[in-house]
Amino acid sequence: MSNATNSSIAEKQPRVRFSPQRVWTLAMATVTQLVRMKILAFLVVFCLLAVGAGFAFSVINPEQQLNLLKSVTLGALQIFSIVIGVVSTALLLPKDMEDRTLYTILSKPVPRFDYLLGKLLGVLLLIGGGLIVMDAVLSLILWLRESMVFEDVVTRMRLEKMDTPEAVAQVREIVARQGLTWNLHWAVWAIFLKAAVVTTVSLLLSCIASSTLFTIIMTFCITIIGHGHALIREFFFQPHLSSAASRVAALLLAAICPDLAQFDIVDSVVNGEIVPWAAVYDITGIAALYVTVYLFVTHLLFVEKEL
């Protein structure tokens, strides 16, 4: 009798649909799972090699030296943050199904949205942690390199009897503009935002596709298309469609494939240009919108998915 009463009481208790603590637990478990797969170590090792490559080239111009260092390292961070996000997300769901971890989690019961959000958050925490570490390393190296470049140029100017106060001040200004500034951190933030959008796309495709390889290939194809929105609009939409139809086609393209070129502020940072706060706010809002919409669609598909 008591068992029946307890069962009826349990059935009457409201079921928790969303739990931040549960999502955080799943995210931490995902980070642990990915760390065991040596993904973070691979990212750090490659980026350290890229930093070394930035020092390997001998360039006389101080501006070119600092530009090369920033270009190589930020480019490496951009490529491999996307690679890590795509590969990690494409592997997580099939691996959880293969290990039957997914069935154990969902039988708790855990809402499927909590599971998806926890997995996505775990991947983003791993990418963000790796980018923070590499941002700190790059900032330290760039600061040291900035001092070294300035001293080398001034020494060379002294030997050539060209170290006038005006010339030294000009070199100092160039080195300071191309050296360590807050713009470097904004570039890393933009890299993280782009990786977050691509990772969410990969999560969406992993709920549709039955093959991990197909998910990875399709996500990279969407990433390539996302970087070429301007070319597609210029060569395919504008010459053949009216202005209204071209705008509609551009919106549909942006809905299917995110416009990743909006996050490309790395070139501006490498060239020493100042990134305004408004641009940072804009790309953050755009990334949040993309992630929210894609995650919502992923949840709709995952709820209907037969496991």
KEBA-167682 format. One line per 2 residues: number of its first residue (from 1); for each residue z, y, x of N, C-alpha, C, O. Coordinates in steps of 0.1 Angstrom, whole numbers, plus 5000, padded with zeros to 4 digits. Layout:
<sites>
NUM	Z Y X Z Y X Z Y X Z Y X; ...
</sites>
This chain:
<sites>
1	5000 4988 5008 5000 5000 5000 5000 5013 5009 4993 5022 5006; 5009 5012 5019 5010 5024 5028 4997 5026 5036 4992 5037 5038
3	4990 5015 5040 4977 5016 5047 4967 5022 5038 4959 5031 5043; 4966 5019 5025 4957 5025 5016 4960 5039 5014 4951 5048 5013
5	4973 5043 5013 4976 5057 5012 4972 5065 5024 4967 5076 5022; 4975 5059 5036 4971 5066 5048 4956 5068 5049 4951 5079 5053
7	4949 5058 5044 4934 5059 5045 4929 5070 5035 4920 5077 5039; 4935 5070 5023 4931 5081 5014 4934 5095 5019 4927 5104 5016
9	4946 5096 5025 4950 5109 5031 4940 5113 5042 4936 5125 5043; 4936 5103 5050 4927 5106 5061 4914 5110 5056 4907 5119 5062
11	4910 5104 5045 4897 5108 5039 4897 5122 5033 4887 5129 5033; 4909 5126 5028 4910 5139 5022 4911 5150 5033 4908 5162 5030
13	4915 5147 5045 4916 5157 5056 4902 5162 5059 4893 5155 5061; 4901 5175 5061 4888 5181 5064 4884 5177 5079 4893 5177 5088
15	4872 5174 5080 4867 5171 5093 4863 5183 5101 4856 5192 5096; 4867 5184 5113 4865 5195 5122 4850 5195 5126 4845 5185 5132
17	4843 5205 5123 4828 5205 5126 4825 5211 5140 4816 5207 5146; 4834 5219 5145 4832 5225 5158 4845 5227 5165 4854 5232 5159
19	4845 5223 5178 4858 5224 5186 4854 5229 5200 4848 5222 5207; 4858 5241 5203 4855 5246 5217 4861 5238 5227 4855 5236 5238
21	4873 5232 5225 4880 5224 5235 4872 5211 5237 4870 5206 5248; 4866 5205 5226 4858 5193 5227 4845 5196 5235 4841 5188 5243
23	4839 5208 5232 4827 5211 5239 4830 5213 5254 4822 5209 5262; 4841 5220 5257 4845 5222 5271 4847 5208 5278 4843 5207 5290
25	4854 5199 5271 4856 5186 5277 4843 5179 5280 4841 5173 5291; 4833 5179 5271 4820 5173 5273 4813 5180 5284 4806 5174 5292
27	4814 5194 5285 4808 5201 5296 4813 5197 5310 4806 5195 5319; 4826 5196 5311 4832 5191 5323 4828 5177 5327 4826 5174 5339
29	4828 5169 5317 4823 5155 5320 4808 5155 5324 4805 5147 5333; 4800 5164 5319 4786 5165 5323 4785 5170 5337 4777 5165 5345
31	4793 5180 5341 4793 5185 5354 4797 5174 5364 4791 5172 5375; 4808 5166 5361 4812 5155 5369 4801 5145 5371 4798 5139 5382
33	4794 5142 5360 4783 5132 5360 4772 5137 5369 4766 5129 5376; 4768 5150 5368 4757 5155 5376 4761 5156 5391 4753 5154 5399
35	4774 5159 5394 4778 5160 5407 4777 5146 5414 4774 5145 5426; 4781 5136 5406 4780 5122 5412 4765 5119 5415 4763 5110 5423
37	4756 5125 5408 4742 5123 5410 4737 5131 5422 4725 5130 5425; 4745 5138 5429 4742 5145 5441 4732 5157 5439 4725 5161 5448
39	4732 5161 5427 4722 5172 5423 4726 5185 5429 4718 5192 5435; 4739 5189 5428 4744 5202 5434 4742 5202 5449 4739 5212 5455
41	4745 5191 5455 4744 5190 5470 4730 5192 5474 4727 5199 5484; 4721 5187 5467 4706 5188 5470 4702 5203 5469 4695 5208 5477
43	4707 5210 5459 4704 5224 5457 4709 5232 5469 4702 5240 5474; 4722 5230 5472 4728 5237 5483 4721 5235 5496 4718 5244 5504
45	4718 5222 5499 4711 5219 5512 4698 5226 5513 4695 5232 5523; 4690 5225 5502 4677 5231 5503 4678 5246 5504 4670 5252 5512
47	4687 5252 5497 4688 5267 5498 4693 5271 5512 4688 5282 5517; 4701 5263 5518 4705 5267 5532 4694 5265 5541 4692 5273 5551
49	4685 5255 5539 4673 5254 5547 4664 5266 5545 4657 5271 5554; 4663 5271 5533 4655 5282 5530 4660 5295 5537 4652 5303 5541
51	4673 5296 5537 4679 5308 5544 4676 5307 5559 4673 5317 5565; 4676 5295 5565 4672 5293 5579 4658 5296 5581 4654 5302 5591
53	4649 5293 5571 4635 5297 5573 4633 5312 5572 4624 5317 5579; 4642 5319 5565 4641 5333 5565 4644 5340 5579 4638 5350 5582
55	4652 5333 5587 4654 5337 5601 4644 5332 5611 4643 5338 5622; 4636 5322 5607 4628 5316 5617 4615 5324 5620 4610 5323 5631
57	4611 5333 5611 4599 5341 5613 4603 5354 5621 4612 5361 5618; 4595 5356 5631 4597 5368 5640 4588 5379 5635 4576 5379 5636
59	4595 5390 5629 4588 5401 5624 4594 5414 5630 4606 5415 5630; 4585 5423 5635 4591 5434 5642 4596 5444 5632 4606 5450 5634
61	4589 5447 5621 4593 5457 5612 4606 5453 5605 4607 5442 5599; 4616 5461 5606 4629 5457 5600 4628 5455 5584 4635 5447 5579
63	4620 5463 5578 4618 5462 5564 4612 5448 5560 4616 5442 5550; 4603 5444 5568 4597 5431 5566 4606 5419 5568 4606 5409 5562
65	4615 5421 5578 4625 5410 5581 4634 5408 5569 4636 5397 5565; 4640 5419 5564 4649 5418 5552 4641 5413 5540 4647 5406 5532
67	4629 5418 5538 4621 5414 5527 4618 5399 5527 4619 5392 5517; 4615 5394 5539 4612 5380 5540 4624 5371 5537 4623 5361 5531
69	4636 5376 5542 4648 5368 5540 4651 5367 5525 4654 5357 5520; 4650 5379 5518 4653 5379 5503 4642 5371 5496 4645 5364 5486
71	4630 5373 5500 4619 5366 5493 4620 5351 5493 4618 5344 5483; 4622 5346 5505 4623 5331 5507 4635 5325 5500 4634 5315 5493
73	4647 5332 5501 4659 5326 5495 4659 5327 5480 4662 5318 5473; 4655 5339 5475 4655 5340 5460 4644 5332 5454 4646 5326 5443
75	4633 5330 5461 4622 5321 5456 4627 5307 5456 4624 5300 5446; 4635 5303 5466 4640 5289 5466 4650 5287 5455 4650 5277 5448
77	4659 5297 5453 4669 5296 5442 4662 5295 5428 4666 5288 5420; 4651 5303 5427 4644 5303 5414 4637 5290 5411 4638 5285 5400
79	4631 5284 5421 4624 5271 5419 4634 5260 5416 4632 5253 5407; 4644 5259 5425 4653 5248 5423 4663 5249 5412 4668 5239 5408
81	4666 5261 5408 4675 5262 5396 4667 5257 5384 4673 5250 5375; 4654 5259 5383 4646 5254 5372 4645 5239 5374 4646 5232 5364
83	4642 5234 5386 4640 5220 5388 4653 5213 5384 4653 5202 5377; 4664 5218 5389 4677 5211 5386 4680 5211 5371 4684 5201 5365
85	4677 5222 5364 4679 5223 5350 4671 5213 5342 4675 5206 5333; 4658 5213 5346 4648 5204 5338 4652 5189 5341 4653 5181 5331
87	4653 5185 5353 4656 5171 5357 4669 5167 5351 4670 5156 5345; 4679 5175 5353 4693 5171 5348 4693 5169 5333 4698 5159 5328
89	4687 5178 5325 4687 5177 5311 4678 5166 5306 4682 5159 5296; 4667 5164 5313 4658 5153 5308 4665 5139 5311 4661 5130 5304
91	4673 5138 5321 4680 5125 5324 4692 5123 5316 4696 5111 5314; 4699 5133 5311 4712 5131 5305 4712 5123 5293 4719 5113 5292
93	4704 5126 5283 4703 5119 5270 4699 5105 5272 4706 5096 5267; 4688 5102 5279 4684 5088 5281 4695 5080 5288 4697 5068 5285
95	4701 5086 5298 4711 5079 5306 4724 5076 5297 4729 5065 5298; 4728 5085 5289 4739 5083 5280 4736 5072 5270 4744 5064 5266
97	4723 5071 5265 4719 5061 5256 4719 5047 5264 4722 5037 5258; 4714 5047 5276 4713 5035 5283 4727 5029 5287 4729 5017 5286
99	4736 5039 5290 4750 5034 5293 4758 5033 5281 4770 5029 5282; 4753 5036 5269 4759 5035 5256 4771 5045 5255 4780 5043 5247
101	4771 5055 5264 4781 5065 5264 4779 5074 5252 4789 5078 5246; 4767 5076 5248 4764 5085 5236 4770 5079 5224 4776 5086 5216
103	4769 5066 5222 4774 5059 5210 4789 5060 5209 4795 5061 5199; 4795 5059 5221 4810 5059 5222 4815 5073 5218 4825 5075 5211
105	4808 5084 5223 4812 5097 5220 4810 5101 5205 4819 5107 5199; 4798 5097 5200 4796 5101 5186 4804 5093 5176 4805 5096 5164
107	4810 5082 5181 4818 5074 5172 4832 5079 5171 4841 5072 5164; 4836 5089 5178 4850 5094 5178 4856 5098 5165 4867 5093 5162
109	4850 5106 5156 4836 5111 5156 4835 5125 5162 4844 5133 5161; 4824 5127 5170 4821 5140 5176 4808 5145 5169 4798 5138 5170
111	4808 5157 5164 4796 5163 5158 4785 5163 5169 4787 5166 5180; 4773 5161 5164 4762 5161 5174 4759 5174 5180 4755 5175 5191
113	4763 5185 5173 4761 5198 5178 4771 5200 5190 4767 5206 5200; 4783 5195 5189 4793 5196 5200 4787 5189 5212 4789 5193 5223
115	4782 5177 5209 4776 5169 5220 4765 5177 5228 4765 5178 5240; 4755 5182 5220 4744 5190 5226 4749 5202 5233 4745 5204 5245
117	4758 5210 5227 4763 5222 5234 4771 5219 5246 4770 5226 5256; 4779 5208 5246 4786 5204 5258 4777 5200 5269 4780 5204 5280
119	4767 5192 5266 4757 5188 5276 4750 5200 5282 4749 5202 5294; 4745 5209 5273 4738 5221 5278 4748 5230 5287 4744 5235 5297
121	4760 5232 5282 4769 5240 5289 4773 5234 5303 4774 5241 5312; 4774 5221 5303 4776 5214 5316 4765 5217 5326 4768 5219 5338
123	4753 5215 5322 4742 5218 5331 4742 5232 5335 4739 5235 5347; 4744 5242 5326 4744 5256 5330 4756 5259 5339 4754 5268 5348
125	4767 5253 5337 4778 5255 5346 4775 5250 5360 4778 5257 5370; 4768 5239 5361 4764 5234 5374 4754 5244 5381 4756 5247 5393
127	4744 5248 5373 4734 5257 5379 4741 5271 5383 4739 5276 5393; 4749 5276 5374 4756 5288 5376 4765 5287 5388 4766 5297 5397
129	4773 5276 5390 4781 5274 5401 4773 5274 5414 4777 5280 5424; 4762 5267 5414 4754 5266 5426 4748 5280 5430 4748 5284 5441
131	4744 5288 5419 4738 5301 5422 4749 5311 5427 4746 5319 5436; 4761 5309 5422 4772 5318 5427 4775 5315 5441 4777 5325 5449
133	4776 5303 5445 4778 5299 5459 4767 5304 5468 4770 5310 5478; 4755 5302 5464 4743 5307 5472 4742 5322 5472 4737 5328 5482
135	4746 5328 5461 4746 5343 5461 4756 5348 5471 4753 5358 5479; 4768 5342 5472 4778 5346 5482 4773 5344 5496 4774 5352 5505
137	4767 5332 5498 4761 5329 5512 4750 5339 5516 4750 5344 5527; 4741 5341 5506 4730 5350 5509 4735 5364 5511 4730 5371 5520
139	4745 5369 5504 4750 5382 5505 4756 5384 5519 4754 5394 5526; 4764 5374 5524 4770 5374 5537 4759 5374 5548 4760 5383 5557
141	4749 5366 5547 4739 5365 5557 4730 5378 5557 4727 5383 5567; 4727 5383 5545 4719 5395 5544 4727 5407 5550 4721 5416 5556
143	4740 5407 5548 4748 5418 5553 4749 5417 5569 4748 5428 5575; 4750 5405 5574 4750 5404 5588 4736 5407 5594 4735 5413 5604
145	4726 5402 5587 4713 5404 5592 4709 5419 5592 4702 5424 5600; 4714 5426 5582 4712 5441 5580 4717 5448 5593 4711 5457 5598
147	4729 5445 5597 4735 5451 5609 4728 5448 5621 4725 5456 5630; 4724 5435 5622 4716 5430 5634 4703 5437 5635 4699 5442 5646
149	4696 5438 5624 4683 5445 5624 4684 5459 5628 4676 5464 5636; 4694 5466 5622 4696 5480 5625 4698 5482 5640 4693 5491 5646
151	4707 5474 5646 4711 5476 5660 4699 5473 5669 4697 5479 5679; 4691 5462 5665 4679 5459 5673 4669 5470 5673 4663 5474 5684
153	4667 5476 5661 4657 5487 5660 4661 5499 5668 4653 5505 5675; 4674 5503 5667 4679 5514 5674 4679 5512 5689 4675 5521 5696
155	4682 5500 5693 4681 5497 5708 4667 5498 5713 4665 5504 5724; 4657 5493 5705 4644 5494 5709 4639 5509 5710 4631 5513 5718
157	4644 5517 5700 4640 5531 5700 4646 5539 5712 4640 5548 5717; 4658 5535 5716 4664 5541 5728 4656 5538 5740 4654 5547 5749
159	4652 5526 5741 4644 5522 5753 4631 5530 5754 4626 5533 5764; 4625 5533 5742 4613 5540 5741 4615 5555 5740 4605 5562 5738
161	4627 5560 5741 4631 5574 5741 4626 5580 5727 4621 5591 5727; 4628 5572 5716 4624 5577 5703 4636 5578 5693 4634 5579 5681
163	4648 5577 5699 4660 5576 5690 4664 5590 5686 4676 5594 5689; 4656 5598 5680 4660 5611 5675 4669 5609 5663 4668 5598 5656
165	4677 5618 5659 4686 5617 5647 4678 5614 5635 4682 5607 5626; 4666 5621 5633 4658 5619 5621 4653 5605 5621 4653 5599 5610
167	4648 5600 5632 4642 5586 5632 4653 5576 5629 4651 5566 5622; 4665 5578 5635 4676 5568 5633 4680 5569 5618 4683 5558 5613
169	4681 5581 5613 4685 5582 5599 4675 5575 5589 4678 5569 5579; 4662 5577 5593 4652 5570 5585 4653 5555 5585 4651 5548 5575
171	4655 5550 5597 4657 5535 5599 4669 5530 5591 4669 5520 5584; 4680 5538 5592 4692 5535 5584 4689 5534 5569 4694 5525 5562
173	4682 5544 5564 4679 5544 5550 4670 5532 5546 4673 5526 5535; 4660 5529 5554 4652 5517 5551 4660 5505 5551 4659 5496 5541
175	4668 5503 5561 4676 5490 5562 4686 5490 5550 4688 5479 5544; 4692 5501 5547 4702 5501 5536 4695 5498 5522 4701 5491 5514
177	4683 5503 5520 4676 5500 5508 4672 5486 5507 4672 5480 5496; 4668 5480 5518 4663 5466 5518 4674 5456 5520 4672 5444 5519
179	4686 5461 5523 4697 5452 5526 4705 5448 5514 4699 5446 5503; 4718 5446 5516 4727 5441 5505 4730 5452 5495 4736 5462 5498
181	4725 5450 5483 4728 5459 5472 4731 5451 5459 4730 5439 5459; 4736 5458 5449 4739 5452 5436 4726 5446 5430 4727 5436 5422
183	4714 5451 5434 4702 5445 5428 4700 5430 5432 4694 5423 5424; 4706 5426 5443 4705 5412 5447 4712 5404 5437 4707 5393 5433
185	4723 5408 5432 4731 5400 5422 4724 5400 5409 4724 5390 5401; 4717 5411 5405 4709 5411 5393 4698 5402 5394 4694 5395 5384
187	4692 5400 5405 4681 5391 5407 4686 5376 5405 4679 5368 5399; 4698 5373 5410 4704 5360 5408 4707 5358 5394 4705 5347 5389
189	4712 5368 5387 4715 5367 5373 4702 5364 5365 4702 5356 5355; 4691 5371 5368 4678 5369 5361 4673 5355 5364 4668 5348 5355
191	4676 5350 5376 4672 5336 5379 4680 5326 5370 4674 5316 5365; 4693 5329 5368 4701 5320 5360 4696 5321 5345 4696 5310 5339
193	4693 5333 5341 4688 5334 5327 4675 5326 5324 4674 5319 5314; 4666 5327 5334 4654 5320 5333 4656 5305 5333 4651 5297 5325
195	4665 5300 5342 4668 5286 5342 4675 5281 5330 4673 5270 5325; 4683 5290 5323 4690 5286 5311 4680 5284 5300 4681 5275 5292
197	4670 5293 5299 4660 5292 5289 4652 5279 5291 4649 5271 5281; 4647 5276 5303 4640 5264 5306 4648 5252 5304 4643 5242 5299
199	4661 5252 5307 4669 5241 5305 4671 5237 5290 4671 5226 5286; 4672 5248 5282 4673 5245 5267 4660 5240 5262 4660 5231 5253
201	4648 5244 5267 4635 5238 5263 4635 5224 5267 4630 5215 5259; 4640 5220 5279 4640 5206 5283 4649 5198 5274 4646 5186 5271
203	4660 5204 5270 4669 5196 5261 4662 5194 5247 4664 5183 5241; 4655 5204 5243 4647 5202 5230 4637 5191 5231 4636 5183 5222
205	4630 5191 5242 4619 5181 5244 4625 5167 5246 4619 5157 5242; 4637 5166 5252 4643 5153 5254 4648 5147 5241 4649 5135 5240
207	4650 5155 5230 4653 5150 5217 4641 5145 5210 4642 5137 5200; 4629 5149 5214 4617 5145 5207 4610 5134 5215 4606 5124 5208
209	4609 5135 5228 4602 5125 5236 4611 5112 5238 4623 5113 5239; 4604 5101 5240 4612 5089 5243 4611 5086 5258 4617 5076 5263
211	4603 5094 5265 4601 5092 5280 4607 5103 5288 4604 5115 5284; 4615 5101 5298 4620 5111 5306 4609 5118 5314 4609 5130 5315
213	4600 5110 5319 4589 5116 5326 4580 5126 5318 4576 5137 5322; 4578 5122 5305 4571 5131 5296 4578 5144 5294 4572 5155 5294
215	4591 5143 5292 4600 5155 5290 4598 5164 5302 4597 5177 5301; 4599 5159 5314 4599 5167 5327 4585 5173 5328 4584 5185 5331
217	4574 5166 5326 4561 5171 5327 4558 5182 5317 4553 5192 5321; 4562 5180 5304 4559 5189 5294 4567 5202 5296 4562 5213 5294
219	4580 5201 5301 4588 5213 5304 4582 5221 5315 4582 5233 5314; 4577 5214 5325 4571 5222 5336 4558 5228 5331 4554 5239 5336
221	4550 5222 5323 4538 5228 5317 4542 5240 5309 4535 5251 5310; 4552 5239 5301 4556 5251 5293 4561 5262 5302 4559 5274 5300
223	4568 5258 5313 4573 5268 5323 4561 5276 5329 4561 5288 5331; 4550 5268 5333 4539 5275 5339 4532 5284 5329 4528 5295 5332
225	4530 5279 5316 4524 5288 5306 4533 5300 5303 4528 5311 5301; 4546 5298 5304 4555 5309 5302 4554 5320 5312 4557 5332 5309
227	4550 5317 5324 4548 5327 5334 4534 5333 5333 4532 5343 5340; 4525 5328 5325 4512 5333 5324 4509 5339 5311 4497 5340 5307
229	4519 5344 5303 4516 5350 5290 4507 5362 5291 4498 5364 5283; 4509 5370 5301 4500 5382 5303 4486 5378 5305 4477 5385 5299
231	4483 5368 5313 4469 5364 5315 4463 5358 5303 4451 5360 5300; 4471 5350 5295 4466 5344 5283 4462 5355 5273 4452 5354 5267
233	4471 5365 5272 4468 5376 5262 4456 5384 5266 4447 5388 5258; 4454 5386 5279 4443 5394 5285 4430 5387 5284 4420 5393 5280
235	4429 5374 5287 4417 5367 5288 4413 5359 5275 4401 5356 5273; 4423 5356 5267 4420 5348 5255 4422 5355 5242 4414 5353 5232
237	4432 5363 5241 4435 5369 5228 4428 5383 5226 4421 5384 5216; 4429 5392 5235 4424 5405 5234 4409 5405 5232 4404 5413 5224
239	4401 5398 5240 4386 5399 5239 4381 5392 5226 4370 5396 5222; 4388 5383 5220 4383 5375 5209 4389 5378 5196 4384 5374 5185
241	4401 5385 5196 4408 5387 5184 4410 5402 5181 4410 5410 5191; 4412 5406 5169 4416 5420 5166 4430 5423 5171 4437 5414 5175
243	4433 5435 5171 4446 5439 5176 4458 5433 5168 4468 5428 5174; 4456 5433 5155 4467 5427 5147 4468 5411 5149 4478 5406 5151
245	4456 5405 5149 4456 5391 5152 4461 5387 5166 4467 5377 5168; 4458 5396 5175 4462 5394 5189 4478 5395 5190 4484 5387 5197
247	4483 5404 5183 4498 5405 5182 4504 5393 5176 4515 5388 5181; 4499 5388 5165 4504 5376 5158 4503 5364 5167 4512 5356 5168
249	4491 5363 5174 4489 5351 5183 4499 5352 5195 4504 5342 5199; 4502 5364 5200 4511 5366 5211 4526 5362 5206 4533 5356 5214
251	4529 5366 5194 4542 5362 5189 4544 5347 5187 4554 5341 5190; 4533 5340 5182 4533 5326 5181 4534 5319 5195 4542 5309 5196
253	4527 5324 5204 4528 5319 5218 4542 5320 5223 4547 5311 5230; 4548 5332 5221 4561 5334 5226 4572 5325 5219 4582 5322 5226
255	4569 5322 5207 4578 5313 5200 4577 5299 5205 4587 5292 5206; 4565 5294 5208 4563 5281 5213 4567 5280 5228 4574 5270 5232
257	4562 5289 5236 4564 5289 5250 4571 5302 5253 4565 5313 5252; 4584 5302 5258 4591 5315 5261 4583 5323 5272 4578 5317 5281
259	4584 5336 5270 4577 5345 5280 4587 5346 5292 4595 5355 5292; 4585 5338 5301 4594 5338 5313 4591 5349 5323 4600 5352 5331
261	4580 5356 5321 4577 5367 5330 4586 5379 5328 4587 5387 5336; 4593 5379 5316 4602 5390 5313 4614 5390 5322 4621 5400 5324
263	4617 5378 5329 4628 5377 5337 4625 5379 5352 4634 5378 5361; 4612 5382 5355 4608 5384 5369 4611 5397 5374 4603 5406 5374
265	4624 5399 5379 4628 5412 5386 4630 5409 5400 4634 5418 5408; 4627 5397 5405 4629 5393 5419 4620 5401 5428 4625 5406 5438
267	4608 5403 5424 4598 5410 5432 4603 5425 5434 4602 5431 5445; 4608 5431 5424 4613 5444 5425 4625 5445 5434 4626 5455 5442
269	4634 5435 5433 4645 5435 5442 4641 5433 5457 4646 5440 5466; 4631 5424 5459 4627 5422 5472 4621 5435 5478 4622 5437 5490
271	4614 5443 5470 4608 5455 5475 4617 5467 5476 4614 5478 5479; 4630 5464 5473 4640 5475 5474 4641 5484 5462 4647 5495 5463
273	4635 5481 5451 4635 5489 5439 4648 5488 5432 4654 5477 5432; 4652 5498 5425 4665 5498 5418 4662 5492 5404 4653 5497 5397
275	4670 5482 5400 4669 5476 5387 4678 5483 5377 4690 5483 5379; 4673 5490 5367 4682 5497 5358 4690 5488 5349 4687 5476 5347
277	4702 5493 5345 4710 5486 5336 4704 5481 5323 4706 5471 5318; 4695 5490 5318 4688 5487 5305 4680 5474 5307 4679 5466 5297
279	4673 5472 5318 4665 5460 5321 4674 5448 5321 4670 5437 5316; 4686 5449 5327 4695 5438 5327 4700 5434 5313 4701 5422 5310
281	4703 5444 5305 4707 5442 5291 4696 5435 5283 4698 5426 5276; 4684 5440 5286 4672 5435 5278 4670 5420 5281 4669 5412 5272
283	4670 5416 5294 4667 5402 5297 4678 5393 5293 4676 5382 5290; 4691 5399 5293 4702 5390 5289 4701 5388 5274 4703 5376 5269
285	4698 5398 5266 4696 5396 5252 4684 5387 5248 4686 5379 5239; 4673 5388 5255 4662 5379 5253 4665 5365 5256 4662 5356 5249
287	4672 5363 5267 4676 5349 5271 4686 5343 5261 4684 5331 5257; 4695 5351 5256 4705 5346 5246 4697 5343 5233 4701 5333 5226
289	4687 5351 5229 4680 5348 5217 4672 5335 5219 4672 5326 5210; 4665 5333 5230 4658 5321 5232 4667 5308 5232 4664 5298 5225
291	4678 5309 5239 4687 5298 5240 4693 5294 5226 4694 5283 5223; 4696 5304 5218 4702 5302 5205 4692 5295 5196 4695 5286 5189
293	4680 5301 5196 4669 5295 5187 4666 5281 5191 4665 5272 5183; 4663 5279 5204 4660 5265 5208 4671 5255 5206 4668 5244 5203
295	4683 5260 5208 4695 5251 5206 4696 5247 5191 4699 5236 5188; 4693 5257 5183 4694 5254 5168 4683 5244 5164 4686 5235 5156
297	4671 5246 5169 4660 5236 5166 4664 5223 5172 4661 5212 5165; 4669 5222 5184 4673 5210 5190 4683 5202 5181 4683 5190 5180
299	4693 5210 5176 4703 5204 5167 4697 5198 5155 4700 5187 5150; 4688 5205 5149 4681 5200 5137 4674 5187 5140 4674 5178 5131
301	4667 5186 5151 4660 5174 5155 4670 5163 5158 4667 5151 5155; 4680 5166 5165 4690 5156 5170 4697 5150 5158 4701 5138 5158
303	4700 5158 5148 4707 5153 5136 4699 5142 5129 4704 5132 5124; 4686 5144 5129 4677 5134 5122 4673 5123 5131 4666 5114 5127
305	4676 5123 5144 4672 5113 5153 4680 5100 5151 4692 5101 5150; 4673 5089 5150 4679 5076 5149 4683 5071 5162 4675 5069 5171
307	4696 5068 5164 4702 5064 5177 4705 5049 5176 4710 5043 5186
</sites>
